[in-house]
Amino acid sequence: MWAFLKSLRAGDVLSGAVASVERFGVFVDLDEGPKHPAFPGVGFITVPELSWLHFESASDVVEVGQRVACAFLGFDTTNGEARLSLRALVPGGGVSPEEFPAGHLPVAAGDAVNGCSRAPRSGA
């Protein structure tokens, strides 16, 4: 398993099937990877790497058995996992304005927006 993980490079695209959906992320059984001795798959996608859009649960984005292609981010030496990202393969959010949920429209250049900003503290 370690030889496989060490052979991967950041940005490599890996394919597989979603093996398990948990509240903390998604395990992926990679097509070309070894079986993990303890987890459902050697690939793992953390919740923030699932989508650019807001969602309530990982199961809102993927389901067990679904085929996915993911970008390799790095490997977790503690858990022996390939850390993956679905959203990395969708540059710039990958969402057209028509696809944004109501109330979450993007801001275009030149639009006036209400809000506040904080100036950095001196010396920061």
Residue frames relative to the residue before (quaternion, step in Angstrom):
aa qw qx qy qz dx dy dz
M 1.0000 0.0000 0.0000 0.0000 0.00 0.00 0.00
W 0.6605 0.5160 -0.3225 0.4398 3.62 0.90 -0.88
A 0.6215 0.5376 -0.3487 0.4507 3.58 1.00 -0.75
F 0.6343 0.5215 -0.3240 0.4698 3.58 1.01 -0.81
L 0.6829 0.4922 -0.2944 0.4525 3.59 0.79 -0.98
K 0.6821 0.4913 -0.2901 0.4574 3.59 0.94 -0.85
S 0.6289 0.5493 -0.3364 0.4355 3.60 1.18 -0.47
L 0.6069 0.5805 -0.3485 0.4162 3.59 1.23 -0.38
R 0.2007 -0.7595 0.6100 0.1037 3.54 -1.20 0.67
A 0.6071 -0.5601 0.4159 0.3805 3.57 -1.08 0.73
G 0.7693 0.3202 -0.2650 0.4851 3.55 -0.88 0.98
D 0.4614 0.6590 -0.4611 0.3744 3.61 1.23 -0.25
V 0.2902 -0.7400 0.5781 0.1846 3.59 -1.02 0.78
L 0.0815 -0.8000 0.5943 -0.0144 3.53 -0.74 1.17
S 0.2203 -0.7730 0.5839 0.1139 3.57 -1.09 0.75
G 0.1981 0.7713 -0.5925 0.1217 3.50 -1.24 0.49
A 0.4914 -0.6263 0.5100 0.3258 3.51 -1.35 -0.24
V 0.5152 -0.6164 0.4931 0.3338 3.55 -1.06 0.77
A 0.2166 -0.8100 0.5384 0.0842 3.57 -0.64 1.17
S 0.7981 -0.0479 0.0722 0.5963 3.57 1.09 -0.70
V 0.1791 -0.7563 0.6209 0.1021 3.56 -1.04 0.82
E 0.0369 -0.8034 0.5930 -0.0384 3.56 -0.61 1.19
R 0.6502 -0.5230 0.3662 0.4120 3.60 -1.22 0.28
F 0.7219 0.4352 -0.2284 0.4870 3.60 1.19 -0.55
G 0.7942 -0.2055 0.1249 0.5581 3.60 1.25 -0.07
V 0.4857 -0.6623 0.5120 0.2515 3.52 -1.38 -0.12
F 0.2666 -0.7382 0.5994 0.1575 3.56 -0.94 0.94
V 0.1359 -0.7892 0.5974 0.0431 3.56 -0.98 0.94
D 0.2924 -0.7188 0.6082 0.1669 3.55 -0.91 1.02
L 0.2577 -0.8183 0.4992 0.1220 3.57 -0.15 1.33
D 0.5681 -0.6225 0.4284 0.3259 3.56 -1.04 0.84
E 0.8133 0.2597 -0.1123 0.5084 3.57 0.84 -0.96
G 0.5835 0.5890 -0.3769 0.4131 3.57 1.21 0.27
P 0.5812 -0.5722 0.4428 0.3724 3.54 -1.27 0.31
K 0.5637 -0.5488 0.4697 0.4004 3.56 -1.26 0.17
H 0.4062 -0.6883 0.5403 0.2635 3.57 -1.09 0.68
P 0.5011 -0.6908 0.4281 0.2973 3.61 -0.89 0.85
A 0.8054 0.2774 -0.1369 0.5056 3.61 1.11 -0.55
F 0.7600 0.3612 -0.1872 0.5069 3.59 1.06 -0.69
P 0.6548 -0.5433 0.3543 0.3880 3.60 -1.22 0.39
G 0.8039 0.0182 -0.0018 0.5944 3.60 1.17 -0.42
V 0.5125 -0.6493 0.4657 0.3144 3.57 -1.17 0.53
G 0.6541 0.4650 -0.3101 0.5096 3.60 1.26 -0.27
F 0.0247 -0.8006 0.5987 -0.0015 3.58 -1.05 0.76
I 0.1414 -0.7665 0.6240 0.0561 3.56 -0.98 0.98
T 0.3235 -0.7345 0.5605 0.2041 3.58 -0.67 1.07
V 0.6861 -0.5041 0.3288 0.4087 3.59 -1.16 0.53
P 0.6893 0.4796 -0.3267 0.4337 3.68 0.74 -0.83
E 0.6866 0.4912 -0.2853 0.4538 3.62 1.13 -0.51
L 0.4966 0.6776 -0.4174 0.3464 3.60 1.27 0.07
S 0.8168 -0.0783 0.1205 0.5587 3.59 0.88 -0.89
W 0.5010 -0.6202 0.5116 0.3202 3.53 -1.28 0.47
L 0.6819 0.4875 -0.2800 0.4679 3.58 1.14 -0.58
H 0.5677 -0.5790 0.4601 0.3617 3.56 -1.24 0.46
F 0.0703 0.7673 -0.6358 0.0441 3.57 -1.11 0.74
E 0.5354 -0.6524 0.4464 0.2976 3.56 -1.20 0.52
S 0.8121 0.0512 0.0419 0.5797 3.55 0.93 -0.91
A 0.6051 -0.5587 0.4181 0.3833 3.57 -1.15 0.60
S 0.6319 0.5460 -0.3310 0.4394 3.59 1.10 -0.65
D 0.5478 0.5776 -0.4051 0.4496 3.62 1.27 -0.08
V 0.7168 0.4396 -0.2314 0.4892 3.58 1.23 -0.49
V 0.8079 0.0326 0.0249 0.5879 3.60 0.92 -0.93
E 0.1779 -0.7652 0.6045 0.1318 3.55 -1.30 0.26
V 0.6519 -0.5188 0.3802 0.4016 3.55 -1.22 0.54
G 0.7744 0.3084 -0.2615 0.4866 3.55 -0.92 0.99
Q 0.5369 0.6333 -0.4022 0.3859 3.59 1.20 -0.38
R 0.3917 -0.6965 0.5537 0.2342 3.57 -1.02 0.85
V 0.0044 -0.8035 0.5945 -0.0295 3.58 -0.91 0.93
A 0.1989 -0.7031 0.6641 0.1580 3.52 -1.34 0.47
C 0.0317 -0.8219 0.5663 -0.0527 3.56 -0.77 1.07
A 0.4286 -0.6518 0.5530 0.2926 3.53 -1.26 0.46
F 0.4002 -0.6911 0.5505 0.2430 3.56 -1.05 0.83
L 0.2286 -0.7921 0.5565 0.1033 3.57 -0.80 1.06
G 0.7139 -0.3087 0.2703 0.5675 3.55 0.99 -0.87
F 0.3919 -0.7161 0.4969 0.2947 3.57 -1.18 -0.05
D 0.4113 -0.6863 0.5613 0.2116 3.47 -1.21 0.79
T 0.2799 -0.7982 0.5107 0.1539 3.58 -0.35 1.22
T 0.5963 0.5737 -0.3666 0.4253 3.59 1.14 -0.50
N 0.8027 0.2771 -0.1259 0.5128 3.57 0.84 -1.00
G 0.3920 -0.7328 0.4735 0.2919 3.59 1.23 -0.16
E 0.4694 0.6668 -0.4333 0.3839 3.55 0.93 0.96
A 0.3857 -0.6413 0.6035 0.2754 3.51 -1.30 0.50
R 0.2609 -0.7589 0.5754 0.1579 3.61 -0.61 1.09
L 0.1088 -0.8280 0.5493 -0.0273 3.53 -0.73 1.19
S 0.1612 -0.7716 0.6055 0.1097 3.55 -1.32 0.27
L 0.3162 -0.7119 0.5969 0.1921 3.54 -0.96 0.93
R 0.7046 0.5007 -0.2844 0.4147 3.57 0.84 -0.96
A 0.5604 0.6129 -0.3944 0.3934 3.61 1.16 -0.43
L 0.6725 0.4778 -0.3000 0.4789 3.58 1.18 -0.44
V 0.6647 0.4124 -0.2888 0.5519 3.58 1.33 0.14
P 0.1633 -0.8419 0.5053 0.0957 3.61 0.31 1.22
G 0.8355 0.2083 -0.1630 0.4816 3.52 -1.15 0.71
G 0.6805 -0.4816 0.2923 0.4685 3.56 1.15 0.42
G 0.2459 -0.8364 0.4669 0.1480 3.55 1.20 -0.45
V 0.6122 0.5480 -0.3464 0.4526 3.58 1.18 0.41
S 0.3315 -0.7228 0.5674 0.2139 3.55 -0.85 0.94
P 0.6669 -0.5147 0.3415 0.4168 3.63 -1.12 0.47
E 0.6285 0.5542 -0.3392 0.4275 3.61 1.06 -0.68
E 0.6897 0.4969 -0.2761 0.4486 3.59 1.16 -0.55
F 0.5168 0.6445 -0.4303 0.3637 3.60 1.22 -0.21
P 0.5122 -0.6240 0.4816 0.3410 3.59 -1.03 0.73
A 0.6463 -0.5146 0.3857 0.4107 3.59 -1.17 0.55
G 0.8014 0.2679 -0.2136 0.4902 3.55 -0.95 0.90
H 0.7193 0.3945 -0.2445 0.5169 3.61 1.24 -0.04
L 0.2321 0.8018 -0.5210 0.1782 3.58 1.03 0.72
P 0.5093 -0.6495 0.4609 0.3262 3.59 -1.03 0.68
V 0.4210 -0.6693 0.5516 0.2655 3.54 -1.27 0.38
A 0.2774 -0.7624 0.5650 0.1502 3.55 -0.86 0.98
A 0.6425 -0.5079 0.3992 0.4121 3.56 -1.22 0.45
G 0.7895 0.2946 -0.2392 0.4823 3.55 -0.92 0.94
D 0.5247 0.6245 -0.4216 0.3961 3.62 1.22 -0.20
A 0.3688 -0.6859 0.5764 0.2476 3.55 -1.12 0.68
V 0.0437 -0.8012 0.5968 0.0004 3.58 -0.90 0.91
N 0.3680 -0.6957 0.5695 0.2372 3.53 -1.18 0.59
G 0.3949 0.7031 -0.5283 0.2658 3.58 -1.04 0.71
C 0.3787 -0.6982 0.5457 0.2672 3.51 -1.24 -0.19
S 0.1391 -0.7629 0.6221 0.1079 3.52 -1.23 0.41
R 0.3025 -0.7385 0.5728 0.1868 3.50 -1.22 0.42
A 0.3541 -0.7057 0.5720 0.2224 3.52 -0.92 0.92
P 0.5279 -0.6212 0.4540 0.3597 3.59 -0.99 0.69
R 0.5214 -0.6132 0.4877 0.3380 3.52 -1.12 0.67
S 0.5670 -0.5923 0.4304 0.3774 3.55 -1.06 0.67
G 0.7700 0.3021 -0.2553 0.5006 3.53 -0.97 0.91
A 0.5626 0.6107 -0.3938 0.3944 3.58 1.26 -0.08
